[in-house]
């Protein structure tokens, strides 16, 4: 009987220990980068499309857009695996008795006139200069929620319900709140001031039996 009581005490004490990455010698993971609904890990290089080159740095996508040389032909061809179109059989305007206009910029099959500003998508801003598209790509900070929504007309996702995280059982926990997901486990978001360090909730297990509820 004494051995059973001792075992119960040791087991309850072990269960009361909070599960936190720091107690396991783990470091807080560096934030990744969200791009078009996909999360890229920190330090990862990626190409959202054939003409855009990005690298994930401190939770932000640092991108550059390749520029295509002005086309010296009327009928060009586009390789689906290449960024820029090519002239298979170059026909220069001068050979047709035409004056050479200021070169425009070809982007995704559409020709933009010289000096024109345009937005190929909600996150890319371009200006046609001397036959080249000079572009800047806006980057989005990682959303501070797990139930974010994306407006196709907006660049960055939004959190309609504010900052939150997700418990192991799928429960969405508002930032600054603690939630008992069962009689022995309480979870909360890691972070402060609405900034979430991770989308996964941190949970601790206790030997005290409680009724699951939100603790203000």
N, C-alpha and C positions, 0 to 999 in steps of 0.2 A: 504493500500500500504506500509506504514512504517513497519507494522508487518511482511509483507511478506519479505521485505528486511532484517529485523533483523533475521528472521528465516533462510534465505539463508546464511547470514554471519556466524551464529552459526553452521549450518550444514557443511559449507565449512571448518571452523576451526577444527571441530571434525574430518573430513575426512582427514585432513592434518597430523594427528598424526601417526607416524610410528608404525607399528605393530611389536613389539620386545618382546621376552619372559620376559626380565628384567622389562619392564614397567608394566607387569601383575603380578609381584611378583613371577615369575617362575624362577627356577634355570636351568642352562644348563644341559641337561640330560647327564649322564655318558655314554661313548661310549660302544656299545655292541661288540660282537665277531662274526666274520663271519667264519663259518665252513661248507665246502662242499656246499656252496650256500645258507645256512640258517643263519640268524642273530639271535644270542642268547642275551638276555638282560644282563646288568651288574649284577654280583652276581649270575647268574643262573648256576646250576649244570646240566650237561647233559652227555649222553653216546652216542657218535657217533656210536659205535658198542658194541658188548657184552664184549669186553676185554679192552675198553678204557673209562676212567673216566675223565671228564673235569669240570672246573669251569671258568667262565668268570670273569677276574679281570683286570680292567683298560684297556679294549679294547683288551686284549690278552687271549687266551685260555690256561690255565695251566692244562696240562694233565698228567696222569700216565697210564701205560699199565700193565694190570694184567699178571702175568707169570704163566704158567702151569707147574706142576711137571712132571718130566720124566715119560713116560708111561712104565709100567712093564708088557706089554702084546704085542702080535703080532697083534691081531684083536681087535681094539678098536671101540667104538661107540661114536657118537657126538650128543648131544642134541641141537637142533636148538635154544633153549632158554638159553643155558649155554655157557660160554667162553671156558672151557677146556673139552677135550674128556675124556672118562672113559673106564675102562676095565671091561666088564661084567663078563667074566670068565677068570681071570688072568692066563696066561701061561708064566712062567718065562723061559728065554733062557736056564738056567742051566738044566732044566728038559728035554730039547731036546738035551743035550750034546753040547751046543753051549757056546763059551766064551762070557762073558758080554762085549760088546763094550762100549766105552765112550758114554754117553747118548747124543742124538741129541735134537733138539728143534722142536716141532710140531707147525706150525702156519698156520691156515686157510687150513688145510688138507694136507700141504706139510711139509716133514721132512727136517730140515736143519742140516748139520753135526756140531759137536762140533767145536767151534772157528770160525765158518762162520759168516761173516757180510752180512746182507741183508736188503732190503727195501721193506716191504710189500706194501707200497704205497708212492707217492711222498713226503708225510709229515712225514713218520715214518722211523726211523733209528734203526736197531736192531743188536745185537751181541749174538750169541749162546754161553752161558757159563754154563758148568756143567748141561746141560739139561734144562736150563731156557733161555728164550729170554729176554735179558736186552735191553729195548727200550727207545728211546727219541722221543717225538713228537714235531715237529716244529710248531710254532703258527704264524699266519698272523695278521698283524695290519689291522684294518678296511680299506677297499679301500677308497681313497680320491676322489671318483667319483661315479656317479649313473649308468654309462654305462660301467662298468668294464667287462672284459672277463676272462674266465678261460680256461687255457690250461690243458688238461687232463694229460700232462706229467710234469706239474709244480705244486708246492705246493700252492703258493699264487696267487690270481687274480691280474690282471694288468689293468691299466687305459690307453688305447691306445690314448685317446684324452686329457690327462692331468686331473688335478683336476677340478671338477665341482659340481654343485648341481642342483636340480629340482624345478622349480616354480610351483605354484598350478595348472596352466593350462597344465603342462607337459613339458614346455619349459626347455631345458637343458642350464644352464648358466655357462660359463667358470669362473673359479676363478679369482677374481680381476676385473670383469666386472659388470656393472649394465645394466639391460635390462628392457625396458618399455614393459610389456606384454599387456597393453592396454593404452588407452588415459590418464588414471588417476593413473595407478599403475606401480611402478618401483621396481624391485627385484634384489637382489645380494646374493652372498654366504656369510655365516658367517664363518670367519676365515681369516688367513693371511699366507703368505709365502707358499701357496699351501696346508696348513693344514685346512681341513674342520671340523668345530665343529659339523655340522649336514648335512645330505643330503638334507634337505628341505631349500629352499631359504627363506630369510627374505624379506618381502615386505612392502612398505609404500604406502599410498594413498594420493594424493594431489588434490587440486581443479584446478590446472593448467592443461589445455588440451594440450597434446603434441602428436606428431606423434610417434608411436611405433618405436624404433630404439635402437641399441646398443650404449651406451655412453662409449667412451674410457676414 
